[in-house]
Amino acid sequence: MFSNSTKVAADVTEASAENDLKSTAKAVKSSAKKIYDHVTDDLGHYADDADHRVRDLTHRARDQFDAAKGRFDDARHRINDRINDKPVPSAAIALGVGLVLGLLLAGSRSSRY
């Protein structure tokens, strides 16, 4: 039905198409590998950058916490010193503050009912 030269031409065409397909597959695989490597590298840089930022924010938050704790401790010591230096006026002030708070709380309770 087909001549020998037609069969040979068909075999050559098939082999050529197969080689082209293999070459294309290798090129696609190579391109995909390059893209994967590039994306992986970029993600690594982004992760490192995020890690540095989190560490920096953590250190800054710790520094601010330590500074606030120091100010609180200083204020507490000054109040304790003042109370120890003048216990009677301190007790009178505490009694007055307690009385005012008690009246305010009692007033808000009676207005609810």
Protein Blocks (a to p, Z undefined) as FASTA:
>chain_A
ZZfklmmmmmmmmmmmmmmmmmmmmmmmmmmmmmmmmmmmmmmmmmmmmmmmmmmmmmmm
mmmmmmmmmmmmmmmmmmmmmmmmmmmlmmmmmmmmmmmmmmmmmmmmmmmZZ
